[in-house]
Amino acid sequence: MMYCRIKDVMTHEVVRAHGETPFKAVARLLSGNRISGLPVVNDEEKVVGVISETDLLQHQAHQTEGYGSRRVRRPKLTRSARTAAAKARATTADHLMTRPAVTATPEHYVTEAARIMREHGVERLPVVDDKDRLVGIVTRGDLLRVFLRTDEEIRREVSRRVALGLDVPRYVVDVAVDEGVVTLRGHLERHDAVGLAVRIAGHVDGVVGVVSRLTHRPTSARTRSVVGAPGHM
């Protein structure tokens, strides 16, 4: 199986909460399903926010804050600190969740999902349709499944994509894969084709790294053949 898009790796049955879901009910959903976060949806199943274990822990920390300690003057709260304080007092999912939710679509590539997670510092993405309705969820663990592809699966896809991208027969570029590391061997006509082959291989899901053993015709040799050809006066 090729894990190229989110729809191939996402979980379709999603544990979710609604805005009015009580704090303790949210905690039970997370604990009972052994998950670290969940989306919050409205009556139309549109995603309106996301709750993580961190949000619940902020509430717990607020409950115990001040016990056994002296009162101290606190600096003026920043926006993020005010948000955390509000979550600490939350009694329902509506006040506990982070909004707006960072989401993805089923057609996003898993590499795009990984980039979105990294940029926003999140561990899961609710997956929504074209009307923003919840259809699944993808986690970091789901994305890591692409690295469980066998070397042979990776080799076949790299060989196919490189041949297609360079418009050459597959035998022109020999592809070997060992523990996800791709090695390319062969002789190409152009120098830029070497770089293109490496880029194509590197974008295949499951590839850990690319080693190029590709060679190409010298540029000067191609120039001489063109300049010295009949009819080019």
N, C-alpha and C positions, 0 to 999 in steps of 0.2 A: 504494500500500500504506500502511496506517495502522500506525505503530509505537507501539502503546499499551502492550503488555505485554512482559515480558522474553522470553517464548517467541517473539516476533516478531523479535527482534534477536540472540538468543544464538547462540553456536557450539555445535553439537551434538556434533561430533567433538572430544573434549577430550584433550589430552596430559596424562597424569597419572603420578604416581609412587606407589610403595608404601613402607611404613615401612622396609623393609630395602634399598631402592634406595641404592646407594653414592653418596657425594658426587660423584665424578667423573661418574657416570652421570646424575645430576641436572643437572650443568653441561652435559653433552652434549645433554640433552633441551631445555634452554633455548636453547642456542646453535644447535642443529640445526634447531629449529622457529621460531627468531627470535621468541621470546616472552620476557616479562620475569617470568613467574611461572606456577606450576601448582599444582593441588590434590594432596593426598596422600590415598589411599583405602586402606581395609582390604580383606580378602578378599571382603566382601559389597558392595563398591563404595560403601560409605558414606564420606563425606568426614570425615577426622579432623584435617586441617590444611592449611596453605597455605605454599608456599615462594616467595620472591621473590628477585630478583637481589641485593637488599640483604643477605639472609641469607648468600649465598655470599661477598659482599664482606667481611662481618664475619669470616668464616673466614680469608680472605686477609690481612686487616689483622692478625689475631692471629698469623699465621705469621711476619710480618715485624717485629712489634713488638719493640722492645728492641735491634735490630741498630744498632750505631753510636751508641748513646745511653747515658748514665749511668743507673744505677738510682736511682729516686726513691721516696720514701714515697708511697703512694697512700691516699686516703681510703677509708673503709669503703664497699663497693659497695652501691648501691641495688638494689632488686628487678629493675628493668629492666636495670641493668648486669650483674647476675648472669645474667640470661637471655641477654644478648648474649654474655657470656663462654662460656656453655654452648654456644651455637650456634657460636661460634668454634672449639670443639674437636670439633664434630660430624663424624662420618664416614659417617653414613647420614641418609636423609630424616627418619627418626623423631625424631632429635635436632636436626635442622636446621630443621624446620617451626615455624610459629607456630600455636598451638592455644589455644582451639577456633577453627575456621574461621568466618569471617563468611559466611553463605550467604544465598541468596534462593530463591524458588520461581518456576516458569514463569509463574504468575498475578500476580506482583508487577507493578505499573505501572513503567515506566521512570523516572518521576519519583521513585518510592519507592526504586528502586535507586540513583539518584543521591544521594538523601539518606543512604542507608545508607553509601555509599562515603565521602561527606563526613564523616559523624559518626565513622566508624571509621578514616579516613585510609588507605583501601585503594584499589587501582586495578583490582581485579577481584573478581567474586563467583562462586564455584561455585554452580551452580543444581542444586537437589536436589528429588526427589519427596517424597511424603508419608512415605516410609520413610527419608529422608535419603540416598538413593542418588544418585550423580552422574548428571545427565542433560544437563548443558551448562555453559557458562561465559559470563559477560558482562563486558566490559571498559568502561572509560571511552570508548574509541573507538567501541564498539558503541552506547553511549547517545547519542553525538554524531550518529549517523546520523539521529535524529529531526529534526535541523535541516537535513537535506538534502531534506526534503519540499518540493515546489514550492508556490509561493504559491497556486496554484489548488486544490491538495489541501487546504491549510490553510483557504482560504476556504470551500470546500464543507462541511468538518467544523464550522467555527465557526458557519456559518449554520444547519446542522442542529441543533447542540447548543443554540444560543441560542433558536431557535424552540421547541424541545422544552422547554427549561428555563423559558421564560416563558409557554408555552402560547399562542403567538400564531402567525399565519401567517408564513412566512419573509420575505415582502415587507415586513413591519413594520420589521425591522431590516436596513439595508443593510450589507453586510460587504465591505470592501476590504482587500487584503493586499499589502504591498510589502516585499520582503526579510524576510519573517517578522513585520513589524510590522502589526498588525491595527487598522483604523480602523472604528468602529461609528457609523452615522448612523441617525436615525429619531426618532420621537416616541412616547413611552410614556405610559401612564396614571398610573403610580406612580413616585415617586422611588426607592423601594427596588428597583424593577425595573431601573433603570439600573445600580446597583451589582452586582446579580445578573448582568446580561448581561456586564459587564466581568470578573467573577470566572470565569464560565463560559468566556469566550474565552481568558482567561489560562491556563486549565488544559488547553488543547488542545496536544498534542505538536507541537513545532516552532515554537510562537509565541514570538517574541523579546520583544514588548511589545504593549501595548494602548492605543490612543488613543480616548477616548470623545468623540463629537460628538452624543451622545444628549440629547434634551430630554424634559421630562415636564410633565404638567399641574400647575399650582400647587396646593398643598395647600389653600389658602383657597378656591379655586374649587370643589374637590370637596366641601369642608365645607359651603359655602353651598347646593350642589345637594342635599345630603342633608338638611340642616336644613329647607330650604324645600319639600321634596317633600310632596305630599298624603298625609295619613294619618300624618304624623309630628308629632303635637301633644304 
